[in-house]
Amino acid sequence: MFDKMKRLFTPAKSMDADEARAFMRDRNEGTFTLLDVRQPGEYEKEHIPGALLVPLPKLSDSYEKMDKDRPVIVY
């Protein structure tokens, strides 16, 4: 299971907020996954439109549902 999860996020590139904004701006919606790994209360209070909520403690149960062919931005 760890190998599958590792492949989903490898190679991982770090982006700052401006780089992430530019990445999302330059691509069509649905061509990447924006993954919010915070807790539900934090997500409900404020989140980036289109973000998928998967709290970090539940990520290992949910990562297989994500499209492995699309880039993933995690915040």
PDB file of N, H, CA, C and O in Angstrom:
ATOM      1  N   MET A   1       0.830  -1.191   0.000  1.00  0.00           N
ATOM      2  CA  MET A   1       0.000   0.000   0.000  1.00  0.00           C
ATOM      3  C   MET A   1       0.872   1.252   0.000  1.00  0.00           C
ATOM      4  O   MET A   1       0.562   2.206  -0.715  1.00  0.00           O
ATOM      5  N   PHE A   2       1.941   1.278   0.772  1.00  0.00           N
ATOM      6  H   PHE A   2       2.193   0.504   1.353  1.00  0.00           H
ATOM      7  CA  PHE A   2       2.804   2.457   0.835  1.00  0.00           C
ATOM      8  C   PHE A   2       3.385   2.775  -0.535  1.00  0.00           C
ATOM      9  O   PHE A   2       3.491   3.946  -0.902  1.00  0.00           O
ATOM     10  N   ASP A   3       3.766   1.747  -1.302  1.00  0.00           N
ATOM     11  H   ASP A   3       3.680   0.796  -1.004  1.00  0.00           H
ATOM     12  CA  ASP A   3       4.344   1.980  -2.623  1.00  0.00           C
ATOM     13  C   ASP A   3       3.356   2.679  -3.543  1.00  0.00           C
ATOM     14  O   ASP A   3       3.736   3.575  -4.296  1.00  0.00           O
ATOM     15  N   LYS A   4       2.090   2.276  -3.489  1.00  0.00           N
ATOM     16  H   LYS A   4       1.781   1.548  -2.878  1.00  0.00           H
ATOM     17  CA  LYS A   4       1.070   2.930  -4.313  1.00  0.00           C
ATOM     18  C   LYS A   4       0.904   4.386  -3.919  1.00  0.00           C
ATOM     19  O   LYS A   4       0.789   5.258  -4.780  1.00  0.00           O
ATOM     20  N   MET A   5       0.892   4.649  -2.634  1.00  0.00           N
ATOM     21  H   MET A   5       0.985   3.941  -1.934  1.00  0.00           H
ATOM     22  CA  MET A   5       0.743   6.017  -2.148  1.00  0.00           C
ATOM     23  C   MET A   5       1.968   6.854  -2.535  1.00  0.00           C
ATOM     24  O   MET A   5       1.841   8.011  -2.934  1.00  0.00           O
ATOM     25  N   LYS A   6       3.136   6.260  -2.412  1.00  0.00           N
ATOM     26  H   LYS A   6       3.239   5.320  -2.088  1.00  0.00           H
ATOM     27  CA  LYS A   6       4.368   6.966  -2.746  1.00  0.00           C
ATOM     28  C   LYS A   6       4.377   7.350  -4.226  1.00  0.00           C
ATOM     29  O   LYS A   6       4.778   8.460  -4.575  1.00  0.00           O
ATOM     30  N   ARG A   7       3.943   6.453  -5.086  1.00  0.00           N
ATOM     31  H   ARG A   7       3.617   5.551  -4.803  1.00  0.00           H
ATOM     32  CA  ARG A   7       3.903   6.740  -6.521  1.00  0.00           C
ATOM     33  C   ARG A   7       2.953   7.880  -6.844  1.00  0.00           C
ATOM     34  O   ARG A   7       3.197   8.640  -7.781  1.00  0.00           O
ATOM     35  N   LEU A   8       1.873   8.012  -6.083  1.00  0.00           N
ATOM     36  H   LEU A   8       1.675   7.395  -5.322  1.00  0.00           H
ATOM     37  CA  LEU A   8       0.900   9.077  -6.328  1.00  0.00           C
ATOM     38  C   LEU A   8       1.531  10.441  -6.135  1.00  0.00           C
ATOM     39  O   LEU A   8       1.202  11.379  -6.862  1.00  0.00           O
ATOM     40  N   PHE A   9       2.424  10.573  -5.179  1.00  0.00           N
ATOM     41  H   PHE A   9       2.692   9.812  -4.589  1.00  0.00           H
ATOM     42  CA  PHE A   9       3.005  11.867  -4.851  1.00  0.00           C
ATOM     43  C   PHE A   9       4.469  11.998  -5.263  1.00  0.00           C
ATOM     44  O   PHE A   9       5.125  12.959  -4.862  1.00  0.00           O
ATOM     45  N   THR A  10       5.000  11.065  -6.047  1.00  0.00           N
ATOM     46  H   THR A  10       4.467  10.284  -6.373  1.00  0.00           H
ATOM     47  CA  THR A  10       6.390  11.111  -6.464  1.00  0.00           C
ATOM     48  C   THR A  10       6.455  11.307  -7.967  1.00  0.00           C
ATOM     49  O   THR A  10       5.689  10.643  -8.665  1.00  0.00           O
ATOM     50  N   PRO A  11       7.282  12.140  -8.513  1.00  0.00           N
ATOM     51  CA  PRO A  11       8.162  13.029  -7.770  1.00  0.00           C
ATOM     52  C   PRO A  11       7.372  14.222  -7.233  1.00  0.00           C
ATOM     53  O   PRO A  11       6.491  14.756  -7.906  1.00  0.00           O
ATOM     54  N   ALA A  12       7.695  14.614  -6.046  1.00  0.00           N
ATOM     55  H   ALA A  12       8.411  14.180  -5.499  1.00  0.00           H
ATOM     56  CA  ALA A  12       7.006  15.727  -5.409  1.00  0.00           C
ATOM     57  C   ALA A  12       7.812  16.998  -5.596  1.00  0.00           C
ATOM     58  O   ALA A  12       9.010  17.031  -5.317  1.00  0.00           O
ATOM     59  N   LYS A  13       7.156  18.032  -6.065  1.00  0.00           N
ATOM     60  H   LYS A  13       6.183  18.005  -6.292  1.00  0.00           H
ATOM     61  CA  LYS A  13       7.794  19.314  -6.235  1.00  0.00           C
ATOM     62  C   LYS A  13       7.129  20.283  -5.277  1.00  0.00           C
ATOM     63  O   LYS A  13       5.904  20.304  -5.151  1.00  0.00           O
ATOM     64  N   SER A  14       7.914  21.063  -4.622  1.00  0.00           N
ATOM     65  H   SER A  14       8.909  21.047  -4.724  1.00  0.00           H
ATOM     66  CA  SER A  14       7.384  22.066  -3.713  1.00  0.00           C
ATOM     67  C   SER A  14       7.114  23.349  -4.493  1.00  0.00           C
ATOM     68  O   SER A  14       7.912  23.754  -5.338  1.00  0.00           O
ATOM     69  N   MET A  15       5.972  23.986  -4.198  1.00  0.00           N
ATOM     70  H   MET A  15       5.323  23.657  -3.512  1.00  0.00           H
ATOM     71  CA  MET A  15       5.615  25.255  -4.836  1.00  0.00           C
ATOM     72  C   MET A  15       5.248  26.253  -3.754  1.00  0.00           C
ATOM     73  O   MET A  15       4.695  25.887  -2.717  1.00  0.00           O
ATOM     74  N   ASP A  16       5.556  27.508  -4.002  1.00  0.00           N
ATOM     75  H   ASP A  16       6.005  27.806  -4.845  1.00  0.00           H
ATOM     76  CA  ASP A  16       5.047  28.528  -3.098  1.00  0.00           C
ATOM     77  C   ASP A  16       3.659  28.938  -3.610  1.00  0.00           C
ATOM     78  O   ASP A  16       3.211  28.447  -4.646  1.00  0.00           O
ATOM     79  N   ALA A  17       2.991  29.824  -2.897  1.00  0.00           N
ATOM     80  H   ALA A  17       3.355  30.223  -2.055  1.00  0.00           H
ATOM     81  CA  ALA A  17       1.613  30.195  -3.235  1.00  0.00           C
ATOM     82  C   ALA A  17       1.508  30.791  -4.640  1.00  0.00           C
ATOM     83  O   ALA A  17       0.568  30.480  -5.371  1.00  0.00           O
ATOM     84  N   ASP A  18       2.454  31.635  -5.023  1.00  0.00           N
ATOM     85  H   ASP A  18       3.218  31.888  -4.429  1.00  0.00           H
ATOM     86  CA  ASP A  18       2.405  32.246  -6.356  1.00  0.00           C
ATOM     87  C   ASP A  18       2.576  31.207  -7.457  1.00  0.00           C
ATOM     88  O   ASP A  18       1.896  31.264  -8.481  1.00  0.00           O
ATOM     89  N   GLU A  19       3.478  30.265  -7.248  1.00  0.00           N
ATOM     90  H   GLU A  19       4.031  30.218  -6.416  1.00  0.00           H
ATOM     91  CA  GLU A  19       3.682  29.199  -8.238  1.00  0.00           C
ATOM     92  C   GLU A  19       2.440  28.320  -8.357  1.00  0.00           C
ATOM     93  O   GLU A  19       2.057  27.939  -9.463  1.00  0.00           O
ATOM     94  N   ALA A  20       1.812  27.997  -7.237  1.00  0.00           N
ATOM     95  H   ALA A  20       2.123  28.307  -6.338  1.00  0.00           H
ATOM     96  CA  ALA A  20       0.594  27.188  -7.263  1.00  0.00           C
ATOM     97  C   ALA A  20      -0.531  27.933  -7.987  1.00  0.00           C
ATOM     98  O   ALA A  20      -1.260  27.348  -8.788  1.00  0.00           O
ATOM     99  N   ARG A  21      -0.661  29.228  -7.696  1.00  0.00           N
ATOM    100  H   ARG A  21      -0.068  29.704  -7.045  1.00  0.00           H
ATOM    101  CA  ARG A  21      -1.674  30.046  -8.378  1.00  0.00           C
ATOM    102  C   ARG A  21      -1.452  30.028  -9.887  1.00  0.00           C
ATOM    103  O   ARG A  21      -2.398  29.847 -10.653  1.00  0.00           O
ATOM    104  N   ALA A  22      -0.217  30.212 -10.311  1.00  0.00           N
ATOM    105  H   ALA A  22       0.552  30.359  -9.688  1.00  0.00           H
ATOM    106  CA  ALA A  22       0.105  30.214 -11.739  1.00  0.00           C
ATOM    107  C   ALA A  22      -0.164  28.838 -12.357  1.00  0.00           C
ATOM    108  O   ALA A  22      -0.686  28.748 -13.468  1.00  0.00           O
ATOM    109  N   PHE A  23       0.190  27.774 -11.645  1.00  0.00           N
ATOM    110  H   PHE A  23       0.615  27.847 -10.743  1.00  0.00           H
ATOM    111  CA  PHE A  23      -0.059  26.414 -12.126  1.00  0.00           C
ATOM    112  C   PHE A  23      -1.554  26.221 -12.380  1.00  0.00           C
ATOM    113  O   PHE A  23      -1.950  25.718 -13.432  1.00  0.00           O
ATOM    114  N   MET A  24      -2.377  26.619 -11.417  1.00  0.00           N
ATOM    115  H   MET A  24      -2.056  27.027 -10.563  1.00  0.00           H
ATOM    116  CA  MET A  24      -3.830  26.439 -11.551  1.00  0.00           C
ATOM    117  C   MET A  24      -4.403  27.354 -12.628  1.00  0.00           C
ATOM    118  O   MET A  24      -5.307  26.952 -13.361  1.00  0.00           O
ATOM    119  N   ARG A  25      -3.899  28.559 -12.732  1.00  0.00           N
ATOM    120  H   ARG A  25      -3.164  28.886 -12.137  1.00  0.00           H
ATOM    121  CA  ARG A  25      -4.393  29.516 -13.719  1.00  0.00           C
ATOM    122  C   ARG A  25      -4.110  29.035 -15.139  1.00  0.00           C
ATOM    123  O   ARG A  25      -4.921  29.246 -16.041  1.00  0.00           O
ATOM    124  N   ASP A  26      -2.963  28.390 -15.339  1.00  0.00           N
ATOM    125  H   ASP A  26      -2.304  28.218 -14.606  1.00  0.00           H
ATOM    126  CA  ASP A  26      -2.523  27.981 -16.674  1.00  0.00           C
ATOM    127  C   ASP A  26      -3.088  26.646 -17.127  1.00  0.00           C
ATOM    128  O   ASP A  26      -2.761  26.183 -18.220  1.00  0.00           O
ATOM    129  N   ARG A  27      -3.925  26.017 -16.317  1.00  0.00           N
ATOM    130  H   ARG A  27      -4.190  26.393 -15.429  1.00  0.00           H
ATOM    131  CA  ARG A  27      -4.493  24.716 -16.661  1.00  0.00           C
ATOM    132  C   ARG A  27      -6.018  24.743 -16.576  1.00  0.00           C
ATOM    133  O   ARG A  27      -6.601  25.534 -15.834  1.00  0.00           O
ATOM    134  N   ASN A  28      -6.631  23.885 -17.331  1.00  0.00           N
ATOM    135  H   ASN A  28      -6.157  23.243 -17.933  1.00  0.00           H
ATOM    136  CA  ASN A  28      -8.087  23.777 -17.291  1.00  0.00           C
ATOM    137  C   ASN A  28      -8.525  23.059 -16.022  1.00  0.00           C
ATOM    138  O   ASN A  28      -7.843  22.163 -15.525  1.00  0.00           O
ATOM    139  N   GLU A  29      -9.679  23.473 -15.511  1.00  0.00           N
ATOM    140  H   GLU A  29     -10.233  24.201 -15.915  1.00  0.00           H
ATOM    141  CA  GLU A  29     -10.256  22.798 -14.350  1.00  0.00           C
ATOM    142  C   GLU A  29     -10.463  21.326 -14.692  1.00  0.00           C
ATOM    143  O   GLU A  29     -10.905  20.997 -15.793  1.00  0.00           O
ATOM    144  N   GLY A  30     -10.148  20.451 -13.757  1.00  0.00           N
ATOM    145  H   GLY A  30      -9.789  20.719 -12.863  1.00  0.00           H
ATOM    146  CA  GLY A  30     -10.312  19.023 -13.975  1.00  0.00           C
ATOM    147  C   GLY A  30      -9.061  18.337 -14.513  1.00  0.00           C
ATOM    148  O   GLY A  30      -9.043  17.117 -14.676  1.00  0.00           O
ATOM    149  N   THR A  31      -8.006  19.122 -14.792  1.00  0.00           N
ATOM    150  H   THR A  31      -8.021  20.113 -14.659  1.00  0.00           H
ATOM    151  CA  THR A  31      -6.777  18.506 -15.293  1.00  0.00           C
ATOM    152  C   THR A  31      -5.764  18.288 -14.174  1.00  0.00           C
ATOM    153  O   THR A  31      -4.673  17.769 -14.413  1.00  0.00           O
ATOM    154  N   PHE A  32      -6.118  18.678 -12.970  1.00  0.00           N
ATOM    155  H   PHE A  32      -7.004  19.099 -12.777  1.00  0.00           H
ATOM    156  CA  PHE A  32      -5.282  18.463 -11.794  1.00  0.00           C
ATOM    157  C   PHE A  32      -6.203  18.318 -10.588  1.00  0.00           C
ATOM    158  O   PHE A  32      -7.374  18.694 -10.642  1.00  0.00           O
ATOM    159  N   THR A  33      -5.668  17.774  -9.508  1.00  0.00           N
ATOM    160  H   THR A  33      -4.717  17.469  -9.464  1.00  0.00           H
ATOM    161  CA  THR A  33      -6.424  17.624  -8.265  1.00  0.00           C
ATOM    162  C   THR A  33      -5.849  18.591  -7.238  1.00  0.00           C
ATOM    163  O   THR A  33      -4.644  18.610  -6.988  1.00  0.00           O
ATOM    164  N   LEU A  34      -6.723  19.384  -6.654  1.00  0.00           N
ATOM    165  H   LEU A  34      -7.702  19.368  -6.857  1.00  0.00           H
ATOM    166  CA  LEU A  34      -6.351  20.287  -5.574  1.00  0.00           C
ATOM    167  C   LEU A  34      -6.816  19.627  -4.286  1.00  0.00           C
ATOM    168  O   LEU A  34      -8.017  19.534  -4.033  1.00  0.00           O
ATOM    169  N   LEU A  35      -5.886  19.177  -3.485  1.00  0.00           N
ATOM    170  H   LEU A  35      -4.910  19.253  -3.691  1.00  0.00           H
ATOM    171  CA  LEU A  35      -6.185  18.358  -2.314  1.00  0.00           C
ATOM    172  C   LEU A  35      -5.949  19.131  -1.024  1.00  0.00           C
ATOM    173  O   LEU A  35      -4.826  19.541  -0.731  1.00  0.00           O
ATOM    174  N   ASP A  36      -7.011  19.326  -0.263  1.00  0.00           N
ATOM    175  H   ASP A  36      -7.923  18.994  -0.501  1.00  0.00           H
ATOM    176  CA  ASP A  36      -6.963  20.012   1.034  1.00  0.00           C
ATOM    177  C   ASP A  36      -6.911  18.940   2.116  1.00  0.00           C
ATOM    178  O   ASP A  36      -7.862  18.173   2.273  1.00  0.00           O
ATOM    179  N   VAL A  37      -5.811  18.878   2.861  1.00  0.00           N
ATOM    180  H   VAL A  37      -5.039  19.501   2.733  1.00  0.00           H
ATOM    181  CA  VAL A  37      -5.637  17.821   3.853  1.00  0.00           C
ATOM    182  C   VAL A  37      -5.875  18.311   5.286  1.00  0.00           C
ATOM    183  O   VAL A  37      -5.472  17.661   6.251  1.00  0.00           O
ATOM    184  N   ARG A  38      -6.534  19.463   5.406  1.00  0.00           N
ATOM    185  H   ARG A  38      -6.861  19.990   4.622  1.00  0.00           H
ATOM    186  CA  ARG A  38      -6.823  19.981   6.743  1.00  0.00           C
ATOM    187  C   ARG A  38      -8.064  19.284   7.317  1.00  0.00           C
ATOM    188  O   ARG A  38      -8.628  18.384   6.695  1.00  0.00           O
ATOM    189  N   GLN A  39      -8.466  19.706   8.483  1.00  0.00           N
ATOM    190  H   GLN A  39      -8.008  20.437   8.989  1.00  0.00           H
ATOM    191  CA  GLN A  39      -9.640  19.131   9.144  1.00  0.00           C
ATOM    192  C   GLN A  39     -10.922  19.757   8.582  1.00  0.00           C
ATOM    193  O   GLN A  39     -10.883  20.876   8.070  1.00  0.00           O
ATOM    194  N   PRO A  40     -12.054  19.053   8.671  1.00  0.00           N
ATOM    195  CA  PRO A  40     -13.305  19.557   8.108  1.00  0.00           C
ATOM    196  C   PRO A  40     -13.688  20.969   8.580  1.00  0.00           C
ATOM    197  O   PRO A  40     -14.169  21.770   7.778  1.00  0.00           O
ATOM    198  N   GLY A  41     -13.487  21.283   9.849  1.00  0.00           N
ATOM    199  H   GLY A  41     -13.097  20.632  10.501  1.00  0.00           H
ATOM    200  CA  GLY A  41     -13.833  22.614  10.341  1.00  0.00           C
ATOM    201  C   GLY A  41     -13.017  23.702   9.665  1.00  0.00           C
ATOM    202  O   GLY A  41     -13.534  24.781   9.376  1.00  0.00           O
ATOM    203  N   GLU A  42     -11.751  23.426   9.415  1.00  0.00           N
ATOM    204  H   GLU A  42     -11.330  22.549   9.651  1.00  0.00           H
ATOM    205  CA  GLU A  42     -10.884  24.390   8.721  1.00  0.00           C
ATOM    206  C   GLU A  42     -11.339  24.557   7.277  1.00  0.00           C
ATOM    207  O   GLU A  42     -11.373  25.671   6.753  1.00  0.00           O
ATOM    208  N   TYR A  43     -11.686  23.452   6.642  1.00  0.00           N
ATOM    209  H   TYR A  43     -11.659  22.547   7.067  1.00  0.00           H
ATOM    210  CA  TYR A  43     -12.166  23.470   5.258  1.00  0.00           C
ATOM    211  C   TYR A  43     -13.466  24.256   5.155  1.00  0.00           C
ATOM    212  O   TYR A  43     -13.623  25.078   4.252  1.00  0.00           O
ATOM    213  N   GLU A  44     -14.393  24.012   6.066  1.00  0.00           N
ATOM    214  H   GLU A  44     -14.265  23.345   6.799  1.00  0.00           H
ATOM    215  CA  GLU A  44     -15.681  24.704   6.035  1.00  0.00           C
ATOM    216  C   GLU A  44     -15.520  26.197   6.263  1.00  0.00           C
ATOM    217  O   GLU A  44     -16.250  27.000   5.684  1.00  0.00           O
ATOM    218  N   LYS A  45     -14.573  26.566   7.099  1.00  0.00           N
ATOM    219  H   LYS A  45     -13.979  25.913   7.570  1.00  0.00           H
ATOM    220  CA  LYS A  45     -14.349  27.981   7.388  1.00  0.00           C
ATOM    221  C   LYS A  45     -13.843  28.711   6.143  1.00  0.00           C
ATOM    222  O   LYS A  45     -14.284  29.821   5.843  1.00  0.00           O
ATOM    223  N   GLU A  46     -12.917  28.082   5.427  1.00  0.00           N
ATOM    224  H   GLU A  46     -12.559  27.181   5.671  1.00  0.00           H
ATOM    225  CA  GLU A  46     -12.355  28.682   4.221  1.00  0.00           C
ATOM    226  C   GLU A  46     -11.552  27.635   3.464  1.00  0.00           C
ATOM    227  O   GLU A  46     -10.778  26.882   4.054  1.00  0.00           O
ATOM    228  N   HIS A  47     -11.747  27.597   2.147  1.00  0.00           N
ATOM    229  H   HIS A  47     -12.376  28.209   1.668  1.00  0.00           H
ATOM    230  CA  HIS A  47     -10.955  26.705   1.306  1.00  0.00           C
ATOM    231  C   HIS A  47     -10.888  27.262  -0.114  1.00  0.00           C
ATOM    232  O   HIS A  47     -11.663  28.141  -0.491  1.00  0.00           O
ATOM    233  N   ILE A  48      -9.962  26.741  -0.880  1.00  0.00           N
ATOM    234  H   ILE A  48      -9.333  26.026  -0.574  1.00  0.00           H
ATOM    235  CA  ILE A  48      -9.827  27.143  -2.270  1.00  0.00           C
ATOM    236  C   ILE A  48     -10.944  26.461  -3.062  1.00  0.00           C
ATOM    237  O   ILE A  48     -11.125  25.248  -2.950  1.00  0.00           O
ATOM    238  N   PRO A  49     -11.703  27.236  -3.869  1.00  0.00           N
ATOM    239  CA  PRO A  49     -12.777  26.621  -4.668  1.00  0.00           C
ATOM    240  C   PRO A  49     -12.250  25.459  -5.513  1.00  0.00           C
ATOM    241  O   PRO A  49     -11.195  25.553  -6.141  1.00  0.00           O
ATOM    242  N   GLY A  50     -13.001  24.380  -5.512  1.00  0.00           N
ATOM    243  H   GLY A  50     -13.858  24.304  -5.002  1.00  0.00           H
ATOM    244  CA  GLY A  50     -12.636  23.194  -6.275  1.00  0.00           C
ATOM    245  C   GLY A  50     -11.760  22.206  -5.515  1.00  0.00           C
ATOM    246  O   GLY A  50     -11.455  21.126  -6.021  1.00  0.00           O
ATOM    247  N   ALA A  51     -11.355  22.574  -4.300  1.00  0.00           N
ATOM    248  H   ALA A  51     -11.603  23.451  -3.889  1.00  0.00           H
ATOM    249  CA  ALA A  51     -10.483  21.688  -3.519  1.00  0.00           C
ATOM    250  C   ALA A  51     -11.255  20.474  -3.017  1.00  0.00           C
ATOM    251  O   ALA A  51     -12.424  20.566  -2.643  1.00  0.00           O
ATOM    252  N   LEU A  52     -10.577  19.352  -3.019  1.00  0.00           N
ATOM    253  H   LEU A  52      -9.627  19.278  -3.323  1.00  0.00           H
ATOM    254  CA  LEU A  52     -11.119  18.097  -2.504  1.00  0.00           C
ATOM    255  C   LEU A  52     -10.636  17.940  -1.064  1.00  0.00           C
ATOM    256  O   LEU A  52      -9.432  17.968  -0.812  1.00  0.00           O
ATOM    257  N   LEU A  53     -11.542  17.777  -0.135  1.00  0.00           N
ATOM    258  H   LEU A  53     -12.521  17.754  -0.339  1.00  0.00           H
ATOM    259  CA  LEU A  53     -11.181  17.608   1.272  1.00  0.00           C
ATOM    260  C   LEU A  53     -10.926  16.136   1.578  1.00  0.00           C
ATOM    261  O   LEU A  53     -11.812  15.294   1.434  1.00  0.00           O
ATOM    262  N   VAL A  54      -9.708  15.846   2.000  1.00  0.00           N
ATOM    263  H   VAL A  54      -8.988  16.530   2.117  1.00  0.00           H
ATOM    264  CA  VAL A  54      -9.344  14.527   2.518  1.00  0.00           C
ATOM    265  C   VAL A  54      -8.408  14.808   3.695  1.00  0.00           C
ATOM    266  O   VAL A  54      -7.205  14.982   3.502  1.00  0.00           O
ATOM    267  N   PRO A  55      -8.953  14.852   4.910  1.00  0.00           N
ATOM    268  CA  PRO A  55      -8.094  15.134   6.069  1.00  0.00           C
ATOM    269  C   PRO A  55      -6.894  14.190   6.101  1.00  0.00           C
ATOM    270  O   PRO A  55      -7.014  13.000   5.811  1.00  0.00           O
ATOM    271  N   LEU A  56      -5.761  14.734   6.451  1.00  0.00           N
ATOM    272  H   LEU A  56      -5.664  15.701   6.686  1.00  0.00           H
ATOM    273  CA  LEU A  56      -4.513  13.976   6.432  1.00  0.00           C
ATOM    274  C   LEU A  56      -4.614  12.604   7.106  1.00  0.00           C
ATOM    275  O   LEU A  56      -4.085  11.633   6.565  1.00  0.00           O
ATOM    276  N   PRO A  57      -5.279  12.485   8.276  1.00  0.00           N
ATOM    277  CA  PRO A  57      -5.375  11.151   8.890  1.00  0.00           C
ATOM    278  C   PRO A  57      -6.153  10.133   8.043  1.00  0.00           C
ATOM    279  O   PRO A  57      -6.021   8.927   8.254  1.00  0.00           O
ATOM    280  N   LYS A  58      -6.961  10.610   7.086  1.00  0.00           N
ATOM    281  H   LYS A  58      -7.068  11.589   6.914  1.00  0.00           H
ATOM    282  CA  LYS A  58      -7.755   9.698   6.251  1.00  0.00           C
ATOM    283  C   LYS A  58      -7.160   9.510   4.860  1.00  0.00           C
ATOM    284  O   LYS A  58      -7.717   8.782   4.038  1.00  0.00           O
ATOM    285  N   LEU A  59      -6.043  10.156   4.595  1.00  0.00           N
ATOM    286  H   LEU A  59      -5.590  10.747   5.262  1.00  0.00           H
ATOM    287  CA  LEU A  59      -5.456  10.101   3.259  1.00  0.00           C
ATOM    288  C   LEU A  59      -5.110   8.681   2.828  1.00  0.00           C
ATOM    289  O   LEU A  59      -5.329   8.317   1.673  1.00  0.00           O
ATOM    290  N   SER A  60      -4.580   7.888   3.729  1.00  0.00           N
ATOM    291  H   SER A  60      -4.402   8.184   4.668  1.00  0.00           H
ATOM    292  CA  SER A  60      -4.198   6.523   3.348  1.00  0.00           C
ATOM    293  C   SER A  60      -5.406   5.676   2.954  1.00  0.00           C
ATOM    294  O   SER A  60      -5.252   4.684   2.242  1.00  0.00           O
ATOM    295  N   ASP A  61      -6.607   6.051   3.406  1.00  0.00           N
ATOM    296  H   ASP A  61      -6.732   6.857   3.985  1.00  0.00           H
ATOM    297  CA  ASP A  61      -7.822   5.322   3.029  1.00  0.00           C
ATOM    298  C   ASP A  61      -8.439   5.851   1.743  1.00  0.00           C
ATOM    299  O   ASP A  61      -9.315   5.203   1.171  1.00  0.00           O
ATOM    300  N   SER A  62      -7.999   7.017   1.277  1.00  0.00           N
ATOM    301  H   SER A  62      -7.287   7.543   1.742  1.00  0.00           H
ATOM    302  CA  SER A  62      -8.674   7.690   0.162  1.00  0.00           C
ATOM    303  C   SER A  62      -7.820   7.906  -1.079  1.00  0.00           C
ATOM    304  O   SER A  62      -8.359   8.201  -2.146  1.00  0.00           O
ATOM    305  N   TYR A  63      -6.517   7.769  -0.967  1.00  0.00           N
ATOM    306  H   TYR A  63      -6.080   7.529  -0.100  1.00  0.00           H
ATOM    307  CA  TYR A  63      -5.654   8.136  -2.089  1.00  0.00           C
ATOM    308  C   TYR A  63      -5.912   7.310  -3.341  1.00  0.00           C
ATOM    309  O   TYR A  63      -5.701   7.801  -4.450  1.00  0.00           O
ATOM    310  N   GLU A  64      -6.358   6.078  -3.194  1.00  0.00           N
ATOM    311  H   GLU A  64      -6.529   5.679  -2.293  1.00  0.00           H
ATOM    312  CA  GLU A  64      -6.581   5.229  -4.368  1.00  0.00           C
ATOM    313  C   GLU A  64      -7.750   5.711  -5.221  1.00  0.00           C
ATOM    314  O   GLU A  64      -7.868   5.317  -6.381  1.00  0.00           O
ATOM    315  N   LYS A  65      -8.616   6.558  -4.664  1.00  0.00           N
ATOM    316  H   LYS A  65      -8.520   6.878  -3.721  1.00  0.00           H
ATOM    317  CA  LYS A  65      -9.758   7.093  -5.409  1.00  0.00           C
ATOM    318  C   LYS A  65      -9.360   8.248  -6.315  1.00  0.00           C
ATOM    319  O   LYS A  65     -10.133   8.646  -7.186  1.00  0.00           O
ATOM    320  N   MET A  66      -8.160   8.792  -6.119  1.00  0.00           N
ATOM    321  H   MET A  66      -7.532   8.469  -5.412  1.00  0.00           H
ATOM    322  CA  MET A  66      -7.714   9.926  -6.917  1.00  0.00           C
ATOM    323  C   MET A  66      -7.159   9.458  -8.257  1.00  0.00           C
ATOM    324  O   MET A  66      -6.607   8.364  -8.373  1.00  0.00           O
ATOM    325  N   ASP A  67      -7.318  10.307  -9.262  1.00  0.00           N
ATOM    326  H   ASP A  67      -7.766  11.196  -9.168  1.00  0.00           H
ATOM    327  CA  ASP A  67      -6.812  10.011 -10.600  1.00  0.00           C
ATOM    328  C   ASP A  67      -5.292  10.110 -10.588  1.00  0.00           C
ATOM    329  O   ASP A  67      -4.744  11.195 -10.392  1.00  0.00           O
ATOM    330  N   LYS A  68      -4.620   9.007 -10.793  1.00  0.00           N
ATOM    331  H   LYS A  68      -5.066   8.127 -10.952  1.00  0.00           H
ATOM    332  CA  LYS A  68      -3.168   8.958 -10.724  1.00  0.00           C
ATOM    333  C   LYS A  68      -2.503   9.601 -11.938  1.00  0.00           C
ATOM    334  O   LYS A  68      -1.291   9.819 -11.938  1.00  0.00           O
ATOM    335  N   ASP A  69      -3.284   9.904 -12.968  1.00  0.00           N
ATOM    336  H   ASP A  69      -4.268   9.727 -12.968  1.00  0.00           H
ATOM    337  CA  ASP A  69      -2.731  10.526 -14.168  1.00  0.00           C
ATOM    338  C   ASP A  69      -2.768  12.046 -14.117  1.00  0.00           C
ATOM    339  O   ASP A  69      -2.254  12.708 -15.018  1.00  0.00           O
ATOM    340  N   ARG A  70      -3.371  12.607 -13.074  1.00  0.00           N
ATOM    341  H   ARG A  70      -3.789  12.070 -12.341  1.00  0.00           H
ATOM    342  CA  ARG A  70      -3.433  14.067 -12.946  1.00  0.00           C
ATOM    343  C   ARG A  70      -2.478  14.530 -11.860  1.00  0.00           C
ATOM    344  O   ARG A  70      -2.327  13.866 -10.834  1.00  0.00           O
ATOM    345  N   PRO A  71      -1.830  15.674 -12.083  1.00  0.00           N
ATOM    346  CA  PRO A  71      -0.996  16.243 -11.033  1.00  0.00           C
ATOM    347  C   PRO A  71      -1.850  16.550  -9.797  1.00  0.00           C
ATOM    348  O   PRO A  71      -3.036  16.859  -9.912  1.00  0.00           O
ATOM    349  N   VAL A  72      -1.237  16.460  -8.624  1.00  0.00           N
ATOM    350  H   VAL A  72      -0.274  16.209  -8.529  1.00  0.00           H
ATOM    351  CA  VAL A  72      -1.933  16.732  -7.367  1.00  0.00           C
ATOM    352  C   VAL A  72      -1.212  17.873  -6.655  1.00  0.00           C
ATOM    353  O   VAL A  72       0.000  17.828  -6.442  1.00  0.00           O
ATOM    354  N   ILE A  73      -1.986  18.894  -6.294  1.00  0.00           N
ATOM    355  H   ILE A  73      -2.970  18.930  -6.467  1.00  0.00           H
ATOM    356  CA  ILE A  73      -1.471  19.980  -5.450  1.00  0.00           C
ATOM    357  C   ILE A  73      -2.069  19.759  -4.068  1.00  0.00           C
ATOM    358  O   ILE A  73      -3.289  19.730  -3.908  1.00  0.00           O
ATOM    359  N   VAL A  74      -1.214  19.606  -3.085  1.00  0.00           N
ATOM    360  H   VAL A  74      -0.222  19.630  -3.216  1.00  0.00           H
ATOM    361  CA  VAL A  74      -1.649  19.329  -1.716  1.00  0.00           C
ATOM    362  C   VAL A  74      -1.408  20.567  -0.861  1.00  0.00           C
ATOM    363  O   VAL A  74      -0.329  21.159  -0.872  1.00  0.00           O
ATOM    364  N   TYR A  75      -2.458  20.939  -0.114  1.00  0.00           N
ATOM    365  H   TYR A  75      -3.335  20.457  -0.105  1.00  0.00           H
ATOM    366  CA  TYR A  75      -2.261  22.014   0.864  1.00  0.00           C
ATOM    367  C   TYR A  75      -3.015  21.708   2.125  1.00  0.00           C
ATOM    368  O   TYR A  75      -2.977  22.493   3.073  1.00  0.00           O
TER     369      TYR A  75
END
